[in-house]
Amino acid sequence: MEAAKKTLILYAEDDHDDFESVKEALEQLSPDYYLHQAKNGTEVLSYFNDVNAKMPCLIVLDLNMPVMNGKEALMWLKEQAAYKKIPVMIFTTSSREDDVKLCQKYGCTFFRKPTLYRDLLHVVQTMMQMCDRNKQSNLTIN
């Protein structure tokens, strides 16, 4: 299936290996999703400034990125009327309580990056479920 017809997940991740691991797990679980990489929070903002950009069903943010980190990107997204209802997953190595509380404040899902591949598959399944719930809620609004 070509990328334009797939369900889009926007993943802000500066580590190429972490991005590729999630991409491979997603491809293993379903051919219906496309993972688009933003390498930092600024690239997330740029993505949404592109008038031709497809709306993602989910935004996945790493917290520790250069230029603009995931926390700053999360706050910007939740301040924008057009994007604040897109579900967000924080996917990070951090286990700081402040990071978990920030995620709770903005109503997003928080996962620590796992070390085992089977645990990564579980997180990616959760991403797909979040997308499916978002698509279903958009169907009922329209």
Backbone bond lengths (Angstrom), bond angles and torsions (degrees), N, CA, C in turn:
res aa  C-N    CA-C-N  psi(-1)  N-CA   C-N-CA  omega(-1)  CA-C   N-CA-C  phi
1 M - - - 1.454 - - 1.529 108.14 -
2 E 1.332 117.73 133.57 1.456 120.55 -179.14 1.525 110.84 -72.35
3 A 1.335 116.44 152.91 1.470 122.69 -172.97 1.526 112.49 -57.30
4 A 1.321 118.42 -36.36 1.464 121.27 -177.55 1.528 112.90 -62.35
5 K 1.329 117.24 -25.85 1.462 120.75 -178.38 1.533 112.75 -95.32
6 K 1.319 116.82 -6.40 1.453 120.89 -178.58 1.522 110.97 -85.72
7 T 1.321 115.83 157.92 1.456 121.98 174.94 1.524 107.93 -75.02
8 L 1.326 116.51 130.32 1.459 122.26 -172.78 1.525 112.64 -95.81
9 I 1.322 115.12 131.17 1.464 122.87 169.30 1.522 106.55 -116.15
10 L 1.327 117.23 126.58 1.460 122.50 177.65 1.527 107.78 -95.35
11 Y 1.334 116.74 121.41 1.462 122.11 -175.57 1.518 109.34 -120.39
12 A 1.332 116.79 113.92 1.463 122.16 177.03 1.519 108.57 -91.44
13 E 1.313 115.39 107.40 1.469 122.42 -174.63 1.526 109.27 -151.63
14 D 1.326 117.05 122.70 1.460 120.30 -178.92 1.521 112.98 -87.19
15 D 1.323 118.13 -16.00 1.456 121.64 -179.61 1.532 109.63 -90.32
16 H 1.324 116.20 114.67 1.470 121.33 -175.56 1.534 111.83 -60.42
17 D 1.326 117.10 -41.89 1.465 120.30 -179.02 1.531 111.62 -64.12
18 D 1.336 117.23 -40.91 1.469 120.36 177.70 1.523 110.57 -63.34
19 F 1.335 116.31 -43.23 1.463 119.81 178.32 1.526 110.69 -61.20
20 E 1.317 116.94 -47.48 1.465 121.08 -178.36 1.530 112.04 -62.91
21 S 1.328 117.04 -36.08 1.469 120.04 178.16 1.522 111.33 -63.06
22 V 1.322 116.78 -44.39 1.465 120.63 178.50 1.525 110.14 -66.38
23 K 1.331 116.41 -41.78 1.463 120.72 179.29 1.529 111.13 -60.10
24 E 1.326 116.77 -45.52 1.467 120.88 179.28 1.526 111.58 -63.50
25 A 1.330 117.15 -42.25 1.466 120.64 178.96 1.528 110.38 -63.63
26 L 1.335 116.59 -41.22 1.465 120.73 178.63 1.525 110.90 -63.66
27 E 1.325 116.75 -44.23 1.466 120.57 178.99 1.530 111.36 -64.63
28 Q 1.323 116.80 -33.79 1.464 120.55 178.11 1.533 111.17 -66.90
29 L 1.341 116.25 -36.90 1.460 120.56 -175.50 1.529 113.91 -84.34
30 S 1.339 116.85 -32.04 1.462 118.87 -176.90 1.527 111.49 -161.16
31 P 1.333 116.90 138.69 1.468 120.19 175.93 1.534 111.86 -85.81
32 D 1.331 117.66 0.95 1.463 121.61 -171.01 1.524 114.75 -92.12
33 Y 1.335 117.61 1.38 1.469 120.82 -176.08 1.514 110.54 -120.46
34 Y 1.331 114.78 148.83 1.459 121.99 175.93 1.527 107.74 -124.05
35 L 1.321 117.68 128.78 1.456 123.26 -179.84 1.526 108.56 -102.22
36 H 1.332 116.05 116.68 1.471 121.40 179.73 1.524 108.06 -103.52
37 Q 1.330 116.57 131.45 1.456 120.63 -177.49 1.517 112.51 -96.54
38 A 1.330 114.29 132.48 1.459 122.96 164.48 1.526 104.40 -113.87
39 K 1.315 119.05 133.34 1.459 120.91 -173.70 1.524 114.02 -86.76
40 N 1.324 116.65 -5.74 1.468 121.40 176.46 1.530 108.28 -168.33
41 G 1.312 116.39 176.36 1.454 120.65 -178.39 1.513 113.87 -62.51
42 T 1.322 116.92 -33.80 1.467 120.14 178.47 1.526 110.62 -62.65
43 E 1.325 117.10 -37.96 1.466 119.83 177.72 1.527 111.54 -69.13
44 V 1.332 117.88 -27.56 1.472 120.75 173.78 1.523 108.92 -64.22
45 L 1.346 116.32 -48.23 1.464 120.27 178.61 1.519 111.19 -60.48
46 S 1.336 116.67 -42.71 1.462 120.90 179.10 1.515 111.07 -62.24
47 Y 1.330 116.66 -38.81 1.458 120.41 178.81 1.528 109.92 -57.52
48 F 1.316 116.75 -45.93 1.461 120.08 -177.70 1.524 113.05 -75.07
49 N 1.326 117.58 -17.38 1.469 120.41 175.55 1.520 112.08 -80.21
50 D 1.327 117.70 -11.90 1.457 122.12 177.24 1.538 108.53 -79.69
51 V 1.316 116.95 113.91 1.471 120.79 -176.30 1.523 112.72 -63.77
52 N 1.323 117.16 -20.75 1.464 120.77 -179.65 1.528 113.05 -93.49
53 A 1.324 116.65 0.32 1.465 120.14 -176.60 1.528 110.81 -69.86
54 K 1.321 114.69 139.03 1.463 121.98 176.57 1.528 108.94 -77.02
55 M 1.324 117.30 138.97 1.457 121.20 179.45 1.531 109.57 -72.34
56 P 1.330 117.40 125.52 1.465 119.07 179.08 1.527 111.36 -75.65
57 C 1.330 115.61 154.04 1.462 120.29 175.19 1.521 110.28 -83.78
58 L 1.333 116.95 -16.26 1.458 123.23 -177.01 1.520 108.79 -157.33
59 I 1.333 115.56 144.68 1.462 121.66 173.27 1.526 106.76 -117.15
60 V 1.319 116.17 125.26 1.461 122.24 178.09 1.526 107.07 -110.28
61 L 1.336 116.24 126.41 1.461 120.86 -176.71 1.520 111.70 -121.59
62 D 1.323 115.93 128.74 1.455 121.16 164.28 1.526 105.09 -80.02
63 L 1.313 118.48 147.22 1.462 119.62 -179.73 1.516 112.94 -84.61
64 N 1.334 116.75 -36.50 1.459 121.41 -173.14 1.521 110.80 -99.24
65 M 1.343 114.44 92.13 1.468 120.78 179.58 1.524 108.64 -135.18
66 P 1.340 116.92 154.74 1.470 119.95 176.89 1.534 111.61 -74.78
67 V 1.287 116.02 169.78 1.466 126.69 176.17 1.527 110.82 69.03
68 M 1.320 118.33 -71.29 1.465 122.96 174.10 1.525 106.35 -134.62
69 N 1.322 116.53 123.04 1.461 119.28 -176.13 1.531 111.74 -81.74
70 G 1.315 115.89 175.49 1.457 121.58 -177.00 1.516 113.42 -65.78
71 K 1.330 117.65 -32.34 1.469 120.40 178.43 1.526 110.34 -63.73
72 E 1.328 115.74 -46.35 1.467 120.23 179.34 1.525 111.08 -63.62
73 A 1.320 116.57 -40.90 1.469 120.33 178.55 1.527 110.31 -64.73
74 L 1.326 117.23 -41.74 1.466 121.39 178.69 1.528 110.75 -60.00
75 M 1.315 116.91 -47.53 1.472 119.99 -179.40 1.522 110.81 -62.92
76 W 1.338 117.35 -40.89 1.470 120.17 178.52 1.527 110.31 -62.69
77 L 1.328 116.80 -46.59 1.472 120.72 -178.67 1.521 111.65 -59.22
78 K 1.321 116.68 -42.79 1.463 120.47 -175.43 1.531 112.33 -76.57
79 E 1.335 117.13 -11.53 1.468 121.39 174.77 1.528 112.45 -88.66
80 Q 1.336 116.67 -12.78 1.465 121.33 -176.88 1.523 110.08 -94.65
81 A 1.321 116.63 119.96 1.470 120.41 -178.09 1.526 112.08 -56.17
82 A 1.321 117.31 -37.53 1.471 120.84 -176.40 1.525 113.30 -72.14
83 Y 1.333 117.31 -20.11 1.463 119.67 -173.01 1.525 114.32 -120.96
84 K 1.317 117.81 -10.42 1.465 119.29 -171.82 1.526 114.46 -66.52
85 K 1.322 117.39 -17.44 1.466 119.44 179.13 1.529 113.39 -92.50
86 I 1.323 116.95 -5.62 1.471 119.48 175.66 1.528 107.10 -70.15
87 P 1.322 118.28 127.15 1.461 119.06 179.30 1.528 111.79 -63.74
88 V 1.337 114.40 145.52 1.459 121.29 -178.97 1.523 108.96 -125.47
89 M 1.329 114.76 136.53 1.453 121.82 172.11 1.524 107.94 -116.73
90 I 1.320 116.29 127.51 1.458 120.97 170.95 1.526 105.95 -88.98
91 F 1.331 116.30 125.96 1.460 122.52 -177.21 1.522 106.66 -130.69
92 T 1.333 116.37 100.74 1.451 120.82 -166.01 1.525 112.50 -145.39
93 T 1.310 116.04 167.42 1.467 121.31 173.36 1.526 110.68 -86.21
94 S 1.309 117.33 -12.29 1.461 121.58 -176.90 1.528 111.62 -68.96
95 S 1.306 114.55 144.32 1.464 119.53 171.78 1.533 109.61 -127.30
96 R 1.321 116.08 18.78 1.457 121.22 -179.44 1.521 110.63 -65.60
97 E 1.288 116.01 135.40 1.465 121.49 -179.70 1.527 111.40 -61.00
98 D 1.329 116.75 -36.11 1.471 120.36 178.37 1.524 111.48 -61.52
99 D 1.325 116.97 -35.98 1.467 120.99 179.50 1.531 110.49 -69.36
100 V 1.319 116.41 -41.11 1.466 120.21 177.44 1.527 110.32 -64.14
101 K 1.333 117.36 -41.77 1.469 121.63 179.56 1.530 111.42 -65.06
102 L 1.333 117.09 -39.19 1.464 120.35 176.89 1.521 109.92 -61.25
103 C 1.311 115.64 -43.47 1.462 120.77 178.76 1.532 110.36 -61.45
104 Q 1.309 116.98 -44.50 1.467 120.89 178.91 1.531 110.95 -63.03
105 K 1.318 116.21 -40.51 1.470 121.04 179.80 1.525 111.47 -57.64
106 Y 1.332 116.35 -38.53 1.460 120.94 -177.82 1.525 113.71 -97.74
107 G 1.325 116.79 8.04 1.460 120.80 174.20 1.513 114.69 68.34
108 C 1.323 117.15 33.81 1.461 118.83 178.83 1.531 110.40 -106.77
109 T 1.298 115.17 170.32 1.451 123.14 -179.96 1.522 108.68 -95.64
110 F 1.329 117.27 139.51 1.463 122.09 -175.63 1.521 109.75 -118.71
111 F 1.341 116.60 125.71 1.459 122.07 174.04 1.525 109.03 -133.17
112 R 1.327 115.11 136.47 1.461 120.00 169.17 1.522 108.18 -81.61
113 K 1.318 116.46 143.94 1.466 120.41 178.60 1.534 108.97 -65.51
114 P 1.311 116.69 125.72 1.468 119.53 -177.57 1.527 112.36 -81.84
115 T 1.330 114.56 163.21 1.460 119.78 176.34 1.527 111.51 -97.39
116 L 1.327 116.95 -21.93 1.465 121.12 -179.17 1.529 110.73 -99.40
117 Y 1.318 115.99 139.97 1.467 121.27 -178.48 1.528 111.71 -62.18
118 R 1.327 118.15 -39.09 1.473 119.73 179.84 1.529 111.07 -62.09
119 D 1.340 116.70 -33.33 1.465 120.06 177.02 1.536 110.45 -71.59
120 L 1.321 116.47 -35.29 1.469 120.08 175.29 1.523 109.90 -63.35
121 L 1.315 117.74 -41.16 1.468 120.77 177.42 1.530 110.66 -59.08
122 H 1.320 117.46 -38.89 1.470 121.09 177.83 1.534 110.82 -63.23
123 V 1.328 116.78 -44.04 1.475 120.53 178.70 1.522 110.14 -62.79
124 V 1.320 117.54 -42.95 1.465 121.36 -179.74 1.530 110.43 -66.20
125 Q 1.313 117.98 -36.28 1.473 120.43 174.15 1.526 110.11 -61.54
126 T 1.318 116.70 -39.59 1.471 120.70 176.91 1.521 110.40 -63.39
127 M 1.330 117.88 -39.86 1.472 121.45 176.25 1.527 110.27 -57.90
128 M 1.329 115.93 -46.28 1.466 120.08 -179.17 1.538 110.69 -64.56
129 Q 1.319 117.61 -39.13 1.464 121.10 178.10 1.524 110.84 -64.94
130 M 1.338 117.00 -39.73 1.465 120.29 177.41 1.528 110.52 -63.08
131 C 1.334 116.50 -39.84 1.467 120.54 176.80 1.524 110.55 -62.94
132 D 1.322 116.20 -45.94 1.470 120.12 -179.23 1.522 111.36 -61.55
133 R 1.342 116.90 -41.60 1.477 119.67 177.84 1.520 110.79 -64.66
134 N 1.335 117.07 -39.45 1.458 121.10 179.12 1.523 110.96 -64.91
135 K 1.344 116.97 -42.04 1.466 120.16 178.45 1.523 110.10 -64.13
136 Q 1.331 118.15 -40.43 1.458 122.20 -179.65 1.529 110.31 -65.32
137 S 1.348 117.64 -42.40 1.467 119.51 -179.80 1.522 110.85 -67.65
138 N 1.336 118.19 -32.69 1.454 120.73 176.86 1.519 111.18 -69.84
139 L 1.330 117.25 -31.70 1.465 120.58 176.87 1.518 111.42 -66.59
140 T 1.320 116.57 -35.79 1.459 118.73 -178.12 1.526 112.47 -78.67
141 I 1.333 117.82 -22.69 1.463 120.96 179.65 1.528 110.39 -75.35
142 N 1.306 116.53 -40.79 1.476 120.35 -173.43 1.472 112.82 -77.53
